[in-house]
Amino acid sequence: MKKNHRPHGQLGQKKKTGKNQSVLSVWSVVNFIYILLCFSSGLTSCATRGVTSAEEYYSIGMAYFDMGKYEDAEKWLNRAQRMDKTQVASEYNLGRIAYETGRFDDAVNHFEKVIARDKDNVMALKALAYARIKTADLAAVETLYRRVLELEPESADQGYNYALVLMALKKPEQAETVLLKYKATMAENKDTLLLLARAQKALNKVEAADVYNQWLQDNTDAQVRYEYAQVLESAEFYVKALEEYRAVLEALPQGKPAADAAKAQTIDRAAVRFAAARLLLIADPEKADGITELETAVTEGFSDTEKLTALLDEAGISAAHKDEIRRIIEGVEKAAAGKASAEKKAEPDTAGGETGGTGESAAGP
């Protein structure tokens, strides 16, 4: 899924605050004391002390779970899971353990068993969705979140998660429809607001500009501002788009190679420079500013000849500027050929070995 977007909520232990934290702490302490009593006599199993009820097995398993001892927790919950009274709860928590320990296929299996017994178990449906995300089965995740929203239609968090999956499945129109249901809460939820902007951008809707602008009033991110500039350019708000491209360039570090930017998953400064150049060439064809900007982009590392060549098909670019663009393309291709030739010459001559072509090993006779 796209950078800056993560599903809301988390499977497994969540951070508790206030009253909930106190309840969890007390519960964990009580269960821990229970374990100590069971094992204080040096016995290897609580079963030998007469612990036979499902509730006791379950309590011991959850105590170990709260302490992060998943292997021990799994043993006791497996015992509790065999008894009808605690079967569903044990199955669910076995799924949580499988998820926390990276066994996502096992987690799917446990959660599906819970849902088979209780098709409206919202916790299990959400948990299964998280597990399915990890197994990259987004089609199944889409179905699960649709069901969750049928059961919890007012949940903005689950609406966001559903829309996030729809965007990953290249369904921006459906994502927008889902997100607009929670428009009243967007002012206090920046993630939902940004996802709506991206859905509308994917649909080439001019409304995306207003949503991006709203997000940027309270947040700062070069990638998001770059997207905003692209939307403005697409809507032909050229002056404002150029202003935003300039703001992105000011926010990016200078002299960073495109390869390094790609590794760090940041914006390529030269690509932003190219976008500004293209805008100037189309919006103000009488001036040389666009060519100057394009030459700067190439100097900073822009070398995408396909995008450069596409400029020659732009009706708004003057014939004189197109001649300049051809000159720039020729220079880029010549530089690429020179680089390839230099790299080839720098390769070691392996035809006769690295020992001067004697055919003998450098290690001995």
Steps between C-alpha positions, in 0.01 A plus 500: 500500500594855443751674718344713781205266523467217750187315617344653808508270801738222585464129556639354820572697814405863483617783718249556775452820692313605813238262631556236228871484581424450869255219427750326271779537757287358780387211278860421400620513862219272619575247228873522564444429874282208399785357293742547789267310731472222245874464459625596845520136608733417213228322307538491123134540422202669655298206380658290774360742758143438384476782248247355259249773416507681168499836677818415691681384188388815324606728789847348512535530122400867503735574788788367295369697200503824701861429598595444135580131556317385191627142492372429852179691430439290191533175695238598758262658252515185289375309806224754559411496132402133522219585741177652370469765771820684399544372146425823311703728730793259497489462123501878459798547732689216334453701182642808674804300610553368147477856367740643760754227423481553122307181415238681295356196321441335839339822623263495201406141580417581865296811422307322227403230750364768734297657220369157396344476847396865521474678163431838665803496731636847417827451689574183305404663169738790565775267613455282192522813283834593661630146448382496137684827438817324614434213259436755221146376432347845449190368323411307816581806713257709293220253572584491872499877544173527309351260756655689792340824381164328473531418869667830603380758246601798717864392541717758323812293572362195324371717216852633457645148500246387242577799277873435538452148367284628214778742400751216505264310268489800261137581586518873580136570413377250759758629750372856458141385554595329826708792630235764428272324750739616774557855372373650825788344696777574247608827661629302796635207297785602270551148361142475376519849350822419313362172369194683365729748323695214342183320393371817332841564340490149352159589355636829358248698703566869552350465850823326601675840503276628780547184704880508460500868596295423810745227604800729446353768725595294805761257366833513317625235259697551177342197329148622572584853384643352179172315441310823566711681240426226246126535562522878459692461175247249369222750579703768316559714809851556372613789720401324822639167373838658427500659845445157658771336287739771621397433860574128453844577357579723797405219738719238329873462567723615216749280318333169590535248212178351362614148596546605863157664503343180368668292770381738769151507343513880473419725209762535228590869492582485129154354426335794678723735303389329177133541599554873552680523165218323316247735658698810394545371145124448462365794701749764386635393158629846409768506771817294533439423870373151418813405305722641776308297759525189282876537465526536878297180543742313276798648683348373828471148358177476302561253217159355408517534121149357462350790697725747322389366161134523607545877524539507122136389468367784719298737282558795734880493468645725230697366203811688611484345845452156348826546310667578832342192656641283220842645574460416868387143420803454276724614784336262749537204260863590430576520873331162558703339221822648637421369848426151366827499305701611804339229716580236239866607488516488880389134506784253577635295208394148590586338167839384619438522873609776737865382505595651164360225275739217601214269576660413835333547835631787709483274805774259387628265227 
